[in-house]
Structure formats: structure tokens, C-alpha cells
Amino acid sequence: MKLQRQIPRIAELRPLLQFDRPTLDRRPARLAKAADVEGLRAIARRRTPRPAFDYVDGAALAEVTAARTREAFRDTTLVPNVLKGTTTVDPAVTIAGGVSAQPFGIAPTGFTRFMHSEGEDAGAAAATAAGIPFALSTMGTRSVEAVARASGLGRRWFQLYLWKDRERSQELIDRAWANGFDTLLVTVDTPVAGLRLRDARNGMTIPPRINLRTVADASLRPEWWFNFLTTDPLTFASLSDSASSLPELINGMFDPSLSWTDLEWTRKAWPGRLFVKGVLTTDDAQRCIDSGADGLVVSSHGGRQLDRTVVPLRALPEIRAAVGPDVELIYDSGIMSGTDIVIAMALGADITLIGRAYLYGLMAGGQEGVEKVIEILAQEVEVTMHLLGVKSFQDLTPDHVRAPW
């Protein structure tokens, strides 16, 4: 059959002729091209110096734990229920005595302003706008007071390393509580720092050294270096206002002699909800609860500490079965999509945390990049819930997933 042709009608073409106005602000256009977290990662890689990007992207030693964690998500399949449609789904969850509008919050990350000058300010503000929790790290580059200002009425948590100086730990805990941080995440998987080979190969230092290599890098990423050189110095802002003290603080931060008595001390020192972060076995999970923890964070530190350790997604249902339905569990490690979030929720989590995904967004476009990653994950969660046939996470069960273990 011969194709019939006609002269295009201007009236019909006119609505199709839509051109974006040229602008000097390329950030929105750049972010609009990212359809998923991997797209934001690609932008981040182009725009961030290699030591900073690899600090986020890498893991310990051969990075086996990080790779196996991603494989566990990819190998898990979803089991939908058909003809259970609903016009709306409710992604909100209740955690640590409060509501999160989404089943994820922002994980505590160190050296955050090394990734992008907007750092924790961007993360806290974006989390507040989205109605999700923001967690500040002990090794954060904005102080508890600054993050409290940036997050306003938002939900904020504080992550604590049990370090050697108990007096300063108590002071830090008191400041966090006084500034509206309602939940403490006590990290227990870092008695010493993990061996991260990418950082060693890159010669990464905090603060970064300016040499011929960094000058060459700056020529390719002028915006990052302009922001870095024209904003306040990089510090562990809750601990010190001096960049020169960073090596001393890092060396004194971790305590290889940590024991259960230190957790019990923290329980007495902190008046709010307390979660123990870095739990991977049922025995440790139960002992944490017996020592006064209100909940647990099932996490391998993103594979950045002990390599070839237990895959946290596999540990999650075992820990849930051991502690029962009433102990709150946060899942943290390897999440790169809304589907990953739904899988973790089905396997027993009450909420999840995003670390690398959040930092990819931050590196790609500051606060707007963080807002973009939240938007992407929220949309993926919503679509996945619709397609699974669940209206809320109360309807989600382990029967909605099939894990290969």
C-alpha cells in the first residue's frame, strides 16, 4: 500500500515547536538529563575531582562486599499481586517516634563538603523539603548547630563514633540533643578505619594537597575548585574549627578497644532514641537490644570497612526474625534505586538510608542534585508499589520478593 502524504499544517506543528530558553545556569539542564541514580553518578564523575569521587564510589580492599551487596539486590525478584489497583499509594513510614514521608532518609557521611561545597547544608535542606530524616556524621563538615539551622523544622539524627575521648563525646552528645537531634546512630563497625585502596592510589588527603596533579585536575573541573577555594575551610565542624587539626582528629577518632560497656555508657549518656549501626549477626543484634538500644542499623558501612563480610541484605531477614516485629530496623548499604528500597522494606526494614546515592546527587548539582535524587527514588518507590499491588508498606510482606538465598 502506497503511503499517503500531505503538506504539514502549521497549526498542528506549532504546539510541537517548544524550545528551551538559553540560560547561564546549566545545573538544572544538566540534572534534567539524569533519569536514575546511575545518571547522576555519571554527572558526578565528570564534575568532581577523582580523589573526592573515588572516596564516595570506592570501598575497602578488593571491594567484594560492595559488589556482592549490589548483586544481592539485582538477584532478588519481585512478586506482584495483580488486580489490586489503587489510585494512590502511601510511601510514608513511622520510625523512631516520628513520620518520614518516604521509606528512606539520608545517611551520615563524612567529609561531605569535600564532595561539593554545599555539603550538609544541601542535604539537610533537601531532606526537610522532602519530609525525610537527615543524619549528620561525627565526621561531618558542618556543625550540629549549622545543620540545625539548615534543616529548620526537619527531622535530624546524629551519628556518633565511640571515640577515645569520653568527655568530648559527652559534650558532642549534649550539643546534638540541645539542637534538636532526636535519634542517635552509634556506629560500632569502625574500631579502626578500613583499607580503601582507591584512596591510597589517589594519594587522597584531607584537606587535599595542591600539586601539579591537582592543578591539572582543576583545569578540567574549575567550578569545584572555585567553590572549594572561595568557601570556608574543610573541617570536622562539630569537633574543631581548624583545618590544621584534621590529621590529629582522624588519628584519635577511632578506638580499637571498644566493648559492650562503651555502648552501655552511650545509652546512659543519650536521652533520645538510640540505634546501633553496623550490626550483621543475630547474636550481636540481640545483645545490642539487651544493652539498651531501641533499634538497629543493618549495615556493612557500604562495604567500606571489612571486605568480604556478610552481605547486609542477606542478614536483614535473619536479624528481623531474631529480634521480632517490635524492634525497629534501619537498612543501610548498597541502595541505588527505589526498587532496592522496596526490596529492603519487604525483607524486614522499617526504613532505609541512602549514602552513595545521596552523594552522587550532591556532586552532580549541590542541593538541586540532592533534591533530584530524592525525586527519582520517590518516583521509583511509588511506581514499584503500584505495580506490586500494595497501597502502603503495611501491605508489603516477604512474600512480595524472592531472594536467591
Order of alpha helices (4+ residues) and beta strands (2+ residues): alpha-alpha-alpha-alpha-alpha-beta-beta-beta-beta-alpha-alpha-beta-alpha-beta-alpha-beta-alpha-alpha-alpha-alpha-alpha-beta-alpha-beta-alpha-beta-alpha-beta-alpha-beta
